[in-house]
Amino acid sequence: MNTSEVIRARRSIRKYKENFVIPQKDIETMLEAAMMAPSACNTRPWEFIVVENPAIKEQIIEISPHTSMLHTASLAIVVCGRPDLQETICSAFWPQDCGAAIENLLLQATDLGYGTCWCGFYPVMKRVEKLQNLLQVSSIPLAVVAVGKAEQNPDARGFFEPSKVTYLK
């Protein structure tokens, strides 16, 4: 697919083929794409935790019921922010930087034939703190991305809205 096709093919998938194993090479390709994202002052304020363990996925679901698709997803990629890596001039941009990394991950997964679902955690600090404890990290879990072989093909929900665009010529 070309970039335009990938963008338009991406969907939020909530049901996956069970017991599907994603090859390590594909996981690394998705993570590499995520790390190719732009970041303020090129600080790259992120880290990624790949969760394939079913028991840990179940504990994530307990923390946030909005992640219930992890019951069937092959894995979860937890995207964590590292604001400690940003200089004063670049401070506070880590959520945007991690968001760009997440979008790259979603698009790369789509191109590889996988479905994904972006599940936000930050800034709901109660969930963030529980996920930090579960994963034993001091970084800030911004989102959990479910990844797997899609069992569904929902219609596109995004669309172009000319009324939300202002042109200044």
Disulfide bonds with the S-S distance in Angstrom:
Cys41-Cys90 1.58
